[in-house]
Amino acid sequence: MAGQLREYRGRIKSTKSIQKIFRAMELIATSRIAKARQAVAASSPYARALTRAVSAVATYTDAEHPLLTERENPQRAAVLVVTSDRGMAGAYSSNTLREAERLIVTLRERGVEPVLYVLGRKGVTYFRFRRRDIEASWTGNSESPTYEIADEVGETLVEAFQRGGAEGGVDEIHIVSTRFLSMVTQEPQALRLLPLEVVEGVEAPPSHEVLPLYSFEPDPETVLDALLPRYISARIFNLLLQASASEHAARQRAMKAAGDNADDIIKDFTRLANQARQAEITQEISEIVSGADAMTSAR
């Protein structure tokens, strides 16, 4: 009985120690969510302004640009997978990886070979464990991404796109990340970045309205050359910020659930310890009574 009681007490102590870690991580994630949401809100106006500018050039001119042209018979497609660097975030990374696997299956059904670009240690570990080739990877920036890392990722992907699939590059660029909707809702998404699909473009006016007249200086091709790299970096940066906010929200929920589970475990072991202590006391009383009866009988 005494050994069993010591075991229960030891488990209660260790669970309380782990619970303190859970609570600390929950508080840290909670404090970082506000800053991450502010970063998403701050980057959105710039991304929308670039989107409108690119949409105007693409919609109201006949300019042809390599980043806008749909390629015939695409052979290879880049898939950028955005995951976390650390664990303890519930199903955040696993949901993103599951969405990436669905996209990979879809690409292969089309006869397009996926080329993996991974951001985050969880994704790198996942694909390397399965012996999948990774073209390029970036780690250490999932919780607080910077524009510099987004620009580096964008340049790498655009350079591979400009080379083309026939020359060892890619013909399409897809991004799999997590979209931040609210504190309780984050959903994985797969977007095609190139050939360019303007997501928030200018809506086409009704047929009876007069189309606006745009004048591009020096010419639409030069404007696109200047706008598109910035547009791609801004889109990637915004997606990384949303993924960061989603990671913090998922970690906050996971740590709260873990802390609550630790409370339940402590209560269960406390009850078992009390039962073991009660059984020990009952046994001691029985031994005392038996000894007293034996002494009385001996007299």
C-alpha positions as CSV (number, residue, x, y, z in Angstrom):
1,M,0.0,0.0,0.0
2,A,2.8,2.4,0.9
3,G,4.6,1.8,-2.4
4,Q,1.3,2.4,-4.3
5,L,0.7,5.6,-2.4
6,R,4.2,6.9,-3.2
7,E,3.7,6.1,-6.9
8,Y,0.4,8.1,-7.0
9,R,2.0,11.0,-5.3
10,G,5.0,10.9,-7.7
11,R,2.6,11.0,-10.6
12,I,0.7,13.9,-9.2
13,K,3.9,15.9,-8.7
14,S,5.1,15.2,-12.3
15,T,1.8,16.0,-13.8
16,K,1.7,19.3,-11.9
17,S,5.2,20.1,-13.3
18,I,4.1,19.4,-16.8
19,Q,0.9,21.4,-16.3
20,K,3.0,24.5,-15.4
21,I,4.7,24.1,-18.8
22,F,1.3,23.9,-20.6
23,R,0.1,27.0,-18.8
24,A,3.2,28.9,-19.6
25,M,3.0,28.0,-23.3
26,E,-0.7,28.9,-23.4
27,L,0.1,32.4,-22.0
28,I,2.9,32.9,-24.4
29,A,0.8,31.9,-27.4
30,T,-2.1,34.1,-26.2
31,S,0.3,37.1,-25.9
32,R,1.6,36.5,-29.4
33,I,-1.7,36.1,-31.2
34,A,-2.6,39.8,-30.9
35,K,0.7,40.9,-32.5
36,A,0.3,38.3,-35.2
37,R,-3.3,39.4,-36.0
38,Q,-2.1,43.0,-36.1
39,A,0.7,42.0,-38.6
40,V,-1.9,40.3,-40.8
41,A,-4.2,43.4,-40.8
42,A,-1.2,45.7,-41.5
43,S,0.0,43.7,-44.5
44,S,-3.5,43.3,-46.1
45,P,-3.9,46.9,-47.5
46,Y,-0.6,46.8,-49.3
47,A,-1.4,43.4,-50.7
48,R,-4.8,44.6,-51.9
49,A,-3.4,47.7,-53.5
50,L,-0.8,45.6,-55.4
51,T,-3.5,43.2,-56.4
52,R,-5.7,46.0,-57.8
53,A,-2.7,47.4,-59.7
54,V,-1.8,44.1,-61.2
55,S,-5.4,43.4,-62.0
56,A,-5.8,46.7,-63.8
57,V,-2.8,46.0,-66.0
58,A,-3.8,42.4,-66.7
59,T,-7.4,43.3,-67.4
60,Y,-7.2,46.4,-69.5
61,T,-4.2,45.7,-71.7
62,D,-3.3,43.0,-74.2
63,A,0.2,42.7,-72.7
64,E,1.6,39.2,-72.6
65,H,3.9,38.4,-69.7
66,P,5.6,35.1,-68.8
67,L,4.0,35.1,-65.3
68,L,0.5,35.6,-66.8
69,T,0.7,33.0,-69.6
70,E,-0.8,29.6,-69.1
71,R,1.6,27.0,-70.4
72,E,0.7,24.1,-72.6
73,N,1.3,20.6,-71.2
74,P,2.8,21.6,-67.8
75,Q,5.3,19.0,-66.6
76,R,6.3,20.1,-63.1
77,A,4.6,22.1,-60.4
78,A,6.1,23.7,-57.3
79,V,4.3,23.0,-54.1
80,L,5.2,25.4,-51.2
81,V,4.1,23.8,-47.9
82,V,3.9,26.1,-44.9
83,T,4.1,24.3,-41.5
84,S,5.3,25.1,-38.0
85,D,8.9,24.8,-36.6
86,R,7.7,23.6,-33.2
87,G,5.1,21.1,-32.1
88,M,2.5,21.4,-29.3
89,A,0.1,23.1,-31.7
90,G,-2.5,20.4,-32.0
91,A,-3.4,19.4,-35.6
92,Y,-2.1,22.6,-37.2
93,S,0.8,21.1,-39.2
94,S,-0.9,17.7,-39.8
95,N,-3.9,19.4,-41.4
96,T,-1.7,21.4,-43.7
97,L,0.3,18.3,-44.7
98,R,-2.9,16.4,-45.3
99,E,-4.1,19.3,-47.7
100,A,-0.6,19.2,-49.4
101,E,-1.0,15.4,-49.9
102,R,-4.4,15.9,-51.6
103,L,-2.9,18.6,-53.9
104,I,0.0,16.3,-54.8
105,V,-2.4,13.5,-55.7
106,T,-4.5,15.9,-57.8
107,L,-1.3,17.1,-59.7
108,R,-0.2,13.6,-60.4
109,E,-3.6,12.7,-61.7
110,R,-3.2,15.5,-64.2
111,G,0.2,14.1,-65.2
112,V,2.2,16.9,-63.4
113,E,5.1,16.0,-61.2
114,P,5.1,18.0,-57.9
115,V,8.3,19.6,-56.7
116,L,8.4,20.3,-53.0
117,Y,9.4,23.5,-51.3
118,V,8.9,23.4,-47.6
119,L,8.8,26.1,-44.9
120,G,8.9,24.8,-41.3
121,R,10.7,22.0,-39.5
122,K,7.6,19.9,-39.2
123,G,7.1,19.7,-42.9
124,V,10.8,19.0,-43.6
125,T,10.7,16.2,-41.0
126,Y,7.5,14.8,-42.5
127,F,8.8,14.6,-46.1
128,R,12.3,13.4,-45.2
129,F,11.0,10.6,-43.1
130,R,9.0,9.4,-46.1
131,R,12.1,9.8,-48.3
132,R,10.5,12.5,-50.5
133,D,12.9,14.9,-52.3
134,I,12.7,18.5,-51.1
135,E,13.9,21.1,-53.6
136,A,14.4,23.9,-51.0
137,S,13.5,24.4,-47.4
138,W,13.4,27.3,-44.9
139,T,13.2,26.8,-41.1
140,G,13.2,29.0,-38.0
141,N,10.7,31.6,-39.2
142,S,7.2,30.1,-38.8
143,E,6.2,31.9,-35.6
144,S,7.5,35.4,-36.7
145,P,7.9,35.5,-40.5
146,T,9.7,38.5,-42.0
147,Y,9.3,40.1,-45.4
148,E,12.9,39.2,-46.2
149,I,12.2,35.5,-45.9
150,A,9.0,35.9,-48.0
151,D,11.0,37.8,-50.6
152,E,13.6,35.0,-50.7
153,V,11.0,32.4,-51.1
154,G,9.3,34.4,-53.8
155,E,12.5,34.9,-55.8
156,T,13.3,31.2,-55.5
157,L,9.9,30.2,-56.8
158,V,9.8,32.8,-59.6
159,E,13.3,31.8,-60.8
160,A,12.2,28.1,-61.0
161,F,9.0,29.2,-62.8
162,Q,10.9,31.3,-65.4
163,R,13.2,28.3,-66.2
164,G,10.2,26.1,-67.0
165,G,9.6,22.5,-66.4
166,A,11.5,21.4,-69.5
167,E,14.7,22.9,-68.2
168,G,14.5,21.6,-64.6
169,G,12.2,24.4,-63.3
170,V,8.5,24.4,-62.8
171,D,5.4,25.3,-64.9
172,E,3.1,26.1,-62.0
173,I,3.4,27.3,-58.4
174,H,1.0,26.2,-55.7
175,I,1.0,27.3,-52.0
176,V,-0.5,25.2,-49.2
177,S,-0.9,27.1,-45.9
178,T,-3.4,27.8,-43.2
179,R,-5.9,30.7,-43.5
180,F,-6.7,32.6,-40.3
181,L,-10.4,33.2,-40.0
182,S,-10.9,33.7,-36.3
183,M,-9.5,32.5,-32.9
184,V,-11.4,29.3,-33.2
185,T,-11.4,28.7,-36.9
186,Q,-8.3,28.2,-39.1
187,E,-8.6,26.2,-42.3
188,P,-5.9,24.8,-44.6
189,Q,-6.0,26.0,-48.2
190,A,-4.2,25.3,-51.5
191,L,-3.8,28.3,-53.8
192,R,-2.2,28.5,-57.3
193,L,0.1,31.5,-57.4
194,L,1.5,31.2,-60.9
195,P,0.5,31.4,-63.7
196,L,-1.1,34.4,-62.0
197,E,-4.6,34.2,-60.7
198,V,-5.7,37.5,-59.4
199,V,-7.8,36.7,-56.3
200,E,-8.9,40.1,-55.4
201,G,-9.0,41.7,-58.8
202,V,-11.2,44.4,-60.2
203,E,-14.6,43.2,-61.0
204,A,-15.7,43.5,-64.5
205,P,-18.3,46.3,-65.0
206,P,-21.7,45.7,-66.4
207,S,-21.9,45.7,-70.2
208,H,-23.9,49.0,-70.4
209,E,-21.1,50.9,-68.4
210,V,-18.1,52.5,-70.1
211,L,-14.8,50.8,-69.3
212,P,-12.2,53.0,-67.6
213,L,-9.3,54.3,-69.7
214,Y,-5.9,53.4,-68.3
215,S,-2.6,54.9,-69.4
216,F,0.5,52.9,-68.3
217,E,3.9,54.6,-68.3
218,P,6.3,53.7,-69.8
219,D,4.4,50.7,-71.1
220,P,2.3,47.8,-69.7
221,E,5.2,45.2,-70.0
222,T,7.5,47.4,-67.9
223,V,4.8,48.0,-65.3
224,L,4.2,44.3,-65.0
225,D,7.9,43.6,-64.7
226,A,8.0,46.0,-61.7
227,L,4.7,45.0,-60.1
228,L,4.6,41.2,-60.3
229,P,7.7,40.4,-58.2
230,R,6.4,42.7,-55.5
231,Y,2.9,41.3,-55.8
232,I,4.2,37.7,-55.4
233,S,6.4,38.6,-52.4
234,A,3.5,40.5,-50.8
235,R,1.1,37.5,-51.3
236,I,3.6,35.1,-49.8
237,F,4.2,37.4,-46.9
238,N,0.5,37.8,-46.2
239,L,0.1,34.0,-46.3
240,L,3.0,33.4,-44.0
241,L,1.5,36.0,-41.5
242,Q,-1.8,34.2,-41.6
243,A,-0.1,30.9,-41.0
244,S,1.8,32.4,-38.1
245,A,-1.5,33.7,-36.5
246,S,-3.1,30.3,-37.1
247,E,-0.2,28.5,-35.5
248,H,-0.4,30.6,-32.3
249,A,-4.1,30.2,-32.1
250,A,-3.8,26.4,-32.6
251,R,-1.1,26.2,-29.9
252,Q,-3.1,28.3,-27.5
253,R,-6.1,26.0,-27.8
254,A,-3.9,22.8,-27.6
255,M,-2.1,24.0,-24.5
256,K,-5.4,25.0,-22.8
257,A,-6.8,21.5,-23.6
258,A,-3.6,19.9,-22.3
259,G,-3.8,21.9,-19.1
260,D,-7.4,20.9,-18.6
261,N,-6.5,17.3,-19.2
262,A,-3.7,17.6,-16.6
263,D,-6.3,18.9,-14.1
264,D,-8.4,15.8,-14.7
265,I,-5.4,13.5,-14.3
266,I,-4.4,15.2,-11.1
267,K,-7.9,14.7,-9.7
268,D,-7.9,11.0,-10.7
269,F,-4.6,10.3,-9.1
270,T,-5.6,12.3,-6.0
271,R,-8.7,10.2,-5.6
272,L,-6.6,7.0,-6.1
273,A,-4.0,8.2,-3.6
274,N,-6.8,9.0,-1.0
275,Q,-8.2,5.5,-1.6
276,A,-4.8,4.0,-1.1
277,R,-4.2,6.0,2.1
278,Q,-7.6,5.0,3.4
279,A,-6.9,1.4,2.7
280,E,-3.5,1.7,4.5
281,I,-5.1,3.3,7.5
282,T,-7.8,0.6,7.6
283,Q,-5.2,-2.1,7.4
284,E,-3.2,-0.5,10.3
285,I,-6.3,-0.3,12.4
286,S,-7.1,-4.0,11.6
287,E,-3.6,-5.0,12.7
288,I,-3.9,-3.0,15.9
289,V,-7.3,-4.6,16.8
290,S,-6.0,-8.1,15.9
291,G,-3.0,-7.5,18.1
292,A,-5.1,-6.3,21.0
293,D,-7.4,-9.3,20.7
294,A,-4.5,-11.6,20.7
295,M,-3.0,-10.1,23.8
296,T,-6.5,-10.3,25.5
297,S,-6.8,-14.0,24.6
298,A,-3.3,-14.7,25.9
299,R,-4.3,-13.4,29.3
